Amino acid sequence: MDELILVIDPDSASLNYIASTLNARGYQVSTTASAKEGYIVAVRDQPAAIIFDPMVADLPAVDFLHKLRQDRRTQSIACIALSARADPAEMQALLAAGCNEYIVKAGPAVQTLLETIPRILSGTESQLPRRSGGYLIVFLSAKGGTGTSSLCANVAEDLARAYPESNVAVADMVLPIGSIAPILGYSEPENLVTLAARPAEELTADYLFDRLPRPEKWHFGLLAGSPNPDSALALRVERVPDMIKLLRETFDYVFVDFGQALSRISLPTILEADIVVLVVASDTSTVTLSKTVWEYLHAKGAASQNVYAILNRSVGLEGMSKSDVEAIVGLPVRVTLPYMGGNFSLANNQHVPLIQKFPTESVSMMINQIAGELVDQARSLRTR
């Protein structure tokens, strides 16, 4: 391969390691420790991609990106931030300024970088489904017991309360037994399996909008999951993508809870989502499995800019710190939810939103923060 890659890094050891790794993979490599010099090289040599550490001292990284994107000679060059810090604010600022990808110098960073470069250069990103219709927000975990369904329901509720002019739907795709209906106290017969069995001509966007129940005390339409394993076996899985498409035609925000169900059923929806909320508990096994899930999704074309990682400590006190989790998984943790004893379970058992049961709890306020940040991130990505 003959693509030229420009590497900008003030750390000489890191600079040399990245350059030698790329050389070994057949790339031509140009290096510099300065952003200003890197800009000159980019204009002169027209590299296929620029890998830069945001810690360059001579020019703020956002300003560097703005210079590249405002110059017709460099505006189309792929840019990858390789940061020593897992900083969500930095990530969002760089992505908003036109960075293609943000990778943390930890864990599988080099392997992730080597997988990212050919994907960006080949244009694989543009081959992903075009995002249109209502915003699609997917909740996913690598292991059960992370509180994914509880968070999905409560974040959707807070978003619906904060944006009352918007129509919000929650689809429970956890198999073989749905997990959101018990949280909401929903026990009616209409669910994912029964709706998927209806004739195609009957299952329209208007039909779903009219038929989705709005459980008492909750402010969104619910597409409940399968009530039992036998029912799940009857699910017409080929109808799932069409059902999600129909939901997006009539709802402004569609939350889909897959739990730990990463499969051929869920993958197309995950890759199509505006935001993938990856919920991680702090125990070692969940963190390790989350790393595997992220590496798999990234290899399939998912970008870090579309991921919102939550470290959920509300399910238990023990475990890894935020920095440990970021180093292993290779993603910035956007929010860390603190331990709150049995209050989350109490709200679930009483089928009420956390914000209603415990409005002054720090977790309640942080879930409200998450809802607002998801809206901002989804809207920002759509306008890029």
Steps between C-alpha positions, in 0.01 A plus 500: 500500500624849420281728714688771685412541868605810693559440873515799737601425858709702749608179676797369303467142628133488404571668166770249408293202610197602296715579197685168511173309546345671199816445295485130583146496361617647170403865546726788412539714811590862559551623857516822697462609862335832411143575389608808305766303317247219451265742327779608262582135424131422443467783247823403326480120497124435506505192727211256490456532877633696795546337840557756772527521876273783624768591754711680236617812681539754220137511384173395666377179339160649414670794327722259310193312373327823407802604289495166321124501438491862381779452245378346173840331462464304824129499580442141382800340675393241756599600855539262794560626852719262702472641849684414818190612693156343504329838510133508388500880466812490285352221288178691434686822420731328252223302332293818467801672342519236229711218642408164346588284799618527860712220645643480851866400541415208726416133477454397136574846361753394236283217371201733494706756307611238246138396446374858480738630232397266215132535594517879475717502188279249319188702576336221698350760733295646220361154419327473837122556494409865460348631820160654446162513668471508876819486703595140579668440838608144576581371847747214514708313755754221486358310795178472698460679831630838385166678539466562125122465482442717807722771355336477158152546646601780737706695245211476252262623771722797587535590133123481451447728801767748389370516141120469536451611141677182383353153457717234662484121461685220678540162329606205716705264285651301786463129425373251597316693773437873483620693803339844477131404536552372859675827588206703369232269638369417150322166463275538196511239219628729221877468460785468253408143405129562444560816297766334284246226418251745352466525119742745341219710352350545847823585682546866407660795675157640590394162637803484729452858614137433588550158657811541711383531861622778726531338843369696795757746645719470189502740206597286204353232277615148586565214262529230766733206456423132488320390821663154510749277313229303317360823361847615396543188288202615293645846431520579131848648521498610136233755593711671768686746269172605337336555840784725612478688170128552553558625853748756371248621242259618768700547825758772552717284726511121493681321782586137438617278784700200381650417840788263430340370179777574248400283203407501131161630611633799690817588306335684206300717740806568715699617198210716383452668839573866553635414845603167653487520879747241629427425866794360696501374857829534689577131558795353310305251290251758373776748417695234310193391307415864425843536341421199278161642403647840410781347295244292310269795433791718395619233257149497352513876438367657819676827588585626847318825426173304503570324832401631843660287772350491850674348801214385719613472861142514622492119467788452746780670690795279415700502180721699271537876489392714209858536375554123519185436299598756236848351469367149442194568285665776296210745520443811711246446776248782465326455836568298814185426699567466874377225727152567636425196714163341429324815382517413131353156570233657719389734221497208254298284738242777534498554121574872524772713338803565717459877454149474646589273792831661594515843332790625713722192461824575318436209263162650405663828412778325308248300296338831409845620393546189286169560322602856412846397381358223280270750332785746445735232369243347264400838358863605460590184309204541266608853405863412431 
